[in-house]
Each structure stands twice: as structure tokens, then as C-alpha cells.
Amino acid sequence: MKSIVIKNVKDTNVNDFYYLIVDNFNANEIEEKEELLKNAKKFSNDYKISYLTENNKIVAFALYFIFEDVIYLEYLVSDKNYRKMGYAFKLVQNLTENFTNIIIAVDNENNENYYKKIGAVELDFVFKCPPLGDGKKIIGYKLLCINYKYLTYKKLKNILNIVFDCYENAKSFINSQFCNFVDEDLVKISH
């Protein structure tokens, strides 16, 4: 039986889904388990996991932050044995029923194509992620948005500052990327 479960990450056993992150992401993209737990504690009820199970096994999950009507989607992962079965899409579809502006940062064409195929549009803003630890490099991400309605640069800046707050110097690094934008202007769609 398939079902979608939504929980606060702090109320979830991270080991139940963390193996899927390790199996599906490059080493430089993997958030340490301790960081997930720190975010879960810090953001409490605003850091959620939605997951789909089949025969009591998590086969796909979405890990995300909630900011009023906006979501920052941190991970969307399907077990490699259950891909191309629509599970990740069902999770995204479930989120779009309740939220506008589901923001996703992508750094490769495969991810970008997948999200565009399920309705994402590219925002006219390239986000440079702060170095996430010693020796880590700065990664440029395209920002995509599913269910785009209304998003100001100020709100986008605030969301990115909160999501990356646990990293040293992240706030000044992120804020410097918004110098050329007026806070109240709407983030534009790239064409």
C-alpha cells in the first residue's frame, strides 16, 4: 500500500531516509546527518519531510523548509529501485496543492530538466551557494520555481539567509548577491 506521510523532521528517525541521500548525491552535495538534525532542531515545525512508502519502506521523500506560502525544497529523492514510477512527482504534486512558490536550487542539467518537465520555471537569478565547510567550493545554482505566483527579491533573500544561516559568513555572502535588486521588485522568470 502506498501512502504519503508528512512529518516534522525532528519527529523522524533520520536514518530511515538518510541512506537515500547518500545513494543519490555527490559527496559535495550531501548535507551531513548532523546538519540535518541541527536544522530539524532549529527550524522545528518549519522543516518538514514528506515521504511515500511502499510495503513500509520509504521509496521517495521531499525534505523542505516552509516559509508561509513558500517552500524551499532541499531534497527530492527516489530510491533508485523505484524511479520512473511517479513517486517524486506525487510528492511535488502534494506540495503544490498547499503552497505557491516551491523554490529549488539545481546545479545540473538532469535535475533542471526533470523539474521543468513537472512544471518548474527558471527564475532570472543565479544563486551562488556559500562554501558549506572548510575546503568546499562555491557552487552556482539556477533557481527554479514550481507554482510561481508572487515572489519578491526581499523574500527570496530572507529565505536563502534562513536556510543557510547555520554556515559561517553565509548571510553577508548571500546579501552581496542581492545588491543590484530592489527588495520589493518581483523576481522575474527567465526566458
C-alpha positions in Angstrom: 0.0 0.0 0.0 1.3 3.5 -0.9 0.8 6.5 1.3 2.2 10.0 1.7 3.2 10.9 5.2 4.1 14.4 6.3 6.1 15.0 9.5 8.4 17.4 11.2 12.0 16.2 10.5 12.6 16.5 14.3 10.0 13.8 14.8 11.5 11.4 12.3 14.4 8.9 12.5 16.9 10.4 10.1 18.4 7.0 9.5 15.1 5.9 7.8 15.8 8.2 4.8 19.4 9.4 5.0 20.7 6.4 3.1 18.8 7.6 0.1 20.7 10.9 0.2 24.0 9.1 0.3 23.0 6.8 -2.5 21.8 9.6 -4.8 24.0 12.6 -4.4 27.7 13.5 -5.0 29.8 13.8 -1.8 30.0 17.7 -2.2 26.1 17.9 -2.3 25.4 15.7 0.7 24.4 17.5 3.9 25.9 15.8 6.9 23.4 13.9 9.1 24.4 16.2 12.0 23.4 19.3 9.9 20.0 17.8 9.1 19.5 17.2 12.8 20.7 20.7 13.7 18.2 22.2 11.1 15.5 20.0 12.5 16.0 21.3 16.0 16.5 24.9 14.9 13.5 25.2 12.5 11.4 22.8 14.5 7.9 22.9 12.9 9.1 24.6 9.7 11.4 21.8 8.5 9.4 19.0 7.1 9.7 15.7 5.4 7.0 14.2 3.1 7.6 10.7 2.1 5.9 8.0 0.2 6.1 4.4 1.4 5.5 1.1 -0.3 5.4 -2.0 1.9 6.6 0.0 4.9 9.7 1.2 3.0 10.4 4.8 2.2 10.7 4.9 -1.6 10.7 8.6 -2.2 10.9 11.7 0.0 10.9 15.5 -0.1 12.8 17.5 2.6 11.9 21.1 2.7 11.6 24.4 4.7 8.3 26.2 5.0 8.1 30.0 4.8 4.4 30.9 5.0 3.2 30.1 1.5 6.7 29.4 0.1 8.8 26.2 0.3 12.5 25.8 -0.2 12.9 22.2 -1.5 16.2 20.9 -0.1 16.0 17.3 -1.3 13.6 15.3 -3.6 14.8 11.8 -3.8 13.5 8.5 -5.1 15.0 5.1 -4.2 16.9 4.0 -7.4 14.8 0.8 -7.5 11.6 2.9 -7.6 12.5 5.5 -10.2 10.3 6.5 -13.1 7.2 5.3 -11.2 6.0 8.8 -10.5 6.6 8.8 -6.7 8.7 12.0 -6.6 6.1 13.7 -8.8 3.3 12.7 -6.4 5.2 14.3 -3.6 5.7 17.5 -5.5 2.0 17.5 -6.6 1.0 17.1 -3.0 3.1 20.2 -2.1 1.6 22.3 -4.9 -1.8 21.8 -3.5 -0.9 23.7 -0.4 1.9 26.1 -1.4 2.8 28.7 -4.0 6.4 29.2 -4.9 8.2 26.0 -4.4 11.9 27.0 -4.8 14.5 24.5 -6.0 18.2 25.1 -6.4 19.7 23.0 -9.2 23.3 22.7 -10.4 23.0 20.2 -13.2 21.0 19.8 -16.4 19.4 16.5 -15.5 17.8 17.9 -12.4 16.9 21.1 -14.2 15.2 19.2 -17.0 13.3 17.0 -14.5 11.8 19.9 -12.6 11.0 21.8 -15.8 9.2 18.7 -17.1 7.0 18.7 -14.0 6.2 22.5 -14.3 9.1 24.5 -12.9 10.1 27.8 -14.4 13.6 29.2 -14.2 14.0 32.4 -12.1 16.1 35.1 -13.5 18.6 34.8 -10.7 21.7 32.6 -10.4 22.4 31.8 -6.7 25.9 31.2 -5.6 25.8 28.9 -2.6 28.2 29.9 0.2 31.0 27.4 0.8 29.5 24.7 3.1 32.5 23.9 5.2 36.3 24.0 5.1 37.8 23.5 1.7 34.4 23.3 -0.1 34.0 25.4 -3.2 31.3 27.9 -4.1 28.7 26.3 -6.3 26.5 28.3 -8.7 22.8 27.2 -8.8 20.0 28.0 -11.1 16.9 28.7 -9.1 13.7 27.2 -10.3 10.2 27.6 -9.0 7.1 25.4 -9.2 3.7 27.0 -8.9 5.2 30.5 -9.3 2.8 33.3 -8.2 4.4 36.2 -6.4 7.9 36.4 -5.0 9.9 39.5 -4.2 13.7 39.7 -4.1 13.5 40.6 -0.4 11.5 37.4 0.4 13.9 35.3 -1.7 16.9 36.8 0.1 15.3 36.2 3.5 14.6 32.6 2.7 18.1 31.9 1.5 19.6 33.6 4.6 17.5 31.5 6.9 18.2 28.2 5.0 21.9 28.8 5.0 22.1 30.6 8.4 24.0 27.7 10.1 27.1 28.3 7.9 29.7 30.8 8.8 29.6 34.1 6.9 26.6 32.9 4.8 24.5 36.0 5.5 27.0 38.5 4.1 27.8 36.2 1.2 24.1 35.8 0.3 23.2 39.5 0.8 26.0 40.6 -1.5 24.3 38.8 -4.4 21.2 41.0 -4.0 22.9 44.4 -4.2 21.6 45.1 -7.7 18.0 44.3 -7.0 15.2 46.4 -5.3 13.8 44.4 -2.4 10.1 44.9 -3.4 10.6 44.1 -7.0 9.2 40.7 -8.2 11.7 38.0 -9.1 11.5 37.6 -12.8 11.1 34.5 -14.8 14.0 33.7 -17.2 13.0 33.4 -20.9 
